[in-house]
Amino acid sequence: MGEENMLKERDNIIPDFRKHAMTLSEKMICIYDLADDMVDNISGVLIVGVLLLLIYYLVHIPSLALLVSDYVKN
């Protein structure tokens, strides 16, 4: 039962080209919209990843600088 509901929801979100009589231009627009959504999601993940790396390096670079300065003094 749960799987049937998931399939119905999927069919509502992503139209099945075999079930719907769509022209080629409508299919291309649909594919373009899906690709555009994927690019938005990927760019959002990349932005978050870059911010996390920046925070990581801002936290760890001062401690690395202290280690290097201690090593140079000795």
N, C-alpha and C positions, 0 to 999 in steps of 0.2 A: 504494500500500500504506500509506504513512504517513498519507494523508488518511483512509483507512478506519478506521485505529486512532484518529485524532482524533475521527471521528464517533462511534465506539463509546464512547469516553471521555465525549464530550459527552452522549450518550444516557444513560449511567450517572449523570452528575452532574445533568443537567436532564431530568426525565422528559418525554417527549412525550405531551401530553394525548390525542392521537389514537390512540396505540398502547395506552395503558393505560386500562382502564375505571375511572374515578375519579368519585366523587360530586362535586357542586359544592362541598361543604364541604372535601373533600380538596384540590380544586384551589385553593380560597381559602387554605388553610393553606400549600400549597406556594408560592403566589405571595407570601404574607406572609413566609415564611421567606427567599425570595430577596430581597425588598425589605429585610428586616431586615439581611441580610448586606451589601447595597449601602450602606445607611446606616452600618453599622459601618465599612466601608472608607472612605467619604467623611469620616466624623468623624475617623478616624485620620489621613487625609491633611491635614485642616484643622488638627489639633493639631500635626503636624510642621511645617506651613507657618507657623503662628503662632510656634512655637519658633524656627524659622530667622529669621523677621523680628525677633524679640526679640534674638537673638544679633547680627544685623546692626546693629540700632540701638544695642545696647550697645557694639559695637566702634566705630561711626562717630560717635556723639554726642559723645564726648570730643574727637575731632579737629575736629568742627564747632564745638565750644565754643572751642577754641584759635583757630580761624580767625576767629571772631566777635570774640574778645577782642583779637586782633592788629589787626583792622580798626577796632575802637572806639578803641584806643590811638593809631592813626595818624589 
